[in-house]
């Protein structure tokens, strides 16, 4: 819920989190979205600032929800494999943007743009798909 991002970020600060992003897609998605602006409440060292980001801020096209919607398990698996195999499009964009924000919040990337570079490199090099295959083998799935 849009009205909860800032209070939740403050709670994370009270729990001694150092750097966190609490996000709400204005399309109703509970993640960073590429179909609308996303409200971000960012906690850094006890201070919370709230702002909005849009896919266009990162050179991405705005998507429609129908372009992102999964379905049955088989379809969802295909989407995940396609994205991790480097297939370009709206599904890849939303994965990259969420991964970029996670890399930024985890202080692996200095900003979301750098996070996008790192996430894209992980996919394009095959390393992300390789990790999925390791996970599949480890979990016998």
C-alpha positions in Angstrom: 0.0 0.0 0.0 1.4 3.4 -1.0 0.6 4.9 2.4 2.7 2.3 4.2 6.1 2.5 2.4 7.4 5.3 4.6 6.2 3.8 8.0 7.6 0.4 7.0 11.0 2.0 6.1 11.0 3.7 9.5 10.3 0.3 11.2 13.2 -1.2 9.4 15.3 1.6 10.7 14.1 0.9 14.3 15.2 -2.7 13.6 18.7 -1.5 12.9 18.5 -1.9 9.1 21.2 0.3 7.5 20.0 0.5 3.9 16.5 -0.7 2.7 14.0 0.1 0.0 10.3 -0.3 0.6 8.5 -0.2 -2.7 4.9 0.0 -4.0 4.0 0.0 -7.7 1.3 2.5 -8.3 -0.3 -0.1 -10.5 -0.9 -2.1 -7.4 2.0 -4.5 -7.7 4.0 -5.2 -4.5 7.3 -4.7 -6.3 9.1 -2.3 -8.5 7.0 -2.1 -11.6 7.5 -1.1 -15.2 3.8 -0.4 -15.9 3.5 2.7 -13.7 5.6 4.8 -11.4 6.9 3.0 -8.2 6.9 4.8 -4.8 10.1 4.1 -3.0 10.8 4.9 0.6 14.6 4.5 1.1 16.2 4.1 4.4 19.9 5.0 4.7 21.5 5.1 8.1 18.3 6.0 9.9 17.0 8.6 7.4 14.0 7.9 5.2 13.4 9.7 1.9 10.4 8.9 -0.3 10.4 9.4 -4.0 9.1 7.9 -7.2 10.9 6.1 -10.0 9.6 5.2 -13.5 10.9 2.7 -16.0 11.7 5.6 -18.3 14.2 6.9 -15.7 16.3 3.9 -16.6 15.8 3.8 -20.4 13.1 1.2 -20.3 9.7 1.3 -22.0 6.6 1.3 -20.0 5.0 -2.2 -20.1 1.4 -3.3 -19.8 0.3 -5.7 -17.1 -0.7 -8.2 -19.8 2.9 -8.3 -21.0 4.0 -9.3 -17.5 1.3 -11.7 -16.5 2.3 -15.3 -16.0 -0.1 -18.2 -15.7 0.2 -21.9 -15.2 3.4 -23.3 -13.7 4.8 -24.4 -17.1 4.3 -20.9 -18.5 6.0 -19.3 -15.5 8.9 -21.7 -15.7 9.3 -20.8 -19.4 9.2 -17.1 -18.7 11.9 -17.5 -16.0 14.1 -19.5 -18.3 13.6 -17.1 -21.2 14.5 -14.1 -19.0 17.6 -15.9 -17.5 18.6 -17.0 -21.0 18.8 -13.4 -22.1 15.5 -13.0 -24.0 14.8 -9.2 -24.2 11.4 -7.7 -23.5 9.1 -6.4 -20.7 9.5 -9.5 -18.5 13.3 -9.1 -18.6 13.0 -5.3 -17.9 10.9 -5.8 -14.7 13.3 -8.6 -13.5 16.3 -6.3 -14.1 14.8 -3.3 -12.4 13.9 -5.3 -9.3 17.3 -7.0 -9.2 18.9 -3.6 -9.6 17.0 -2.2 -6.7 18.0 -5.2 -4.6 21.7 -4.8 -5.5 21.5 -1.1 -4.6 19.7 -1.8 -1.3 22.3 -4.4 -0.5 25.1 -1.9 -1.2 26.5 -4.1 -4.0 25.8 -1.3 -6.5 26.3 2.4 -5.8 23.0 3.3 -7.4 20.1 1.7 -9.3 21.7 2.3 -12.7 24.8 0.5 -11.7 22.6 -2.3 -10.3 21.0 -2.6 -13.8 24.4 -3.0 -15.3 25.3 -5.7 -12.9 22.0 -7.6 -13.2 22.2 -7.4 -17.0 25.7 -8.7 -17.0 24.7 -11.6 -14.7 22.0 -12.6 -17.1 23.9 -12.0 -20.4 27.0 -13.9 -19.2 24.9 -16.9 -18.4 25.8 -16.8 -14.7 22.2 -16.3 -13.5 20.9 -19.3 -15.5 23.9 -21.3 -14.2 22.9 -20.4 -10.6 19.3 -21.6 -11.4 20.6 -24.9 -12.6 22.7 -25.3 -9.5 19.6 -24.5 -7.4 17.6 -27.1 -9.3 20.2 -29.7 -8.8 20.6 -28.9 -5.1 16.8 -29.1 -4.5 16.2 -32.1 -6.8 13.6 -30.1 -8.8 
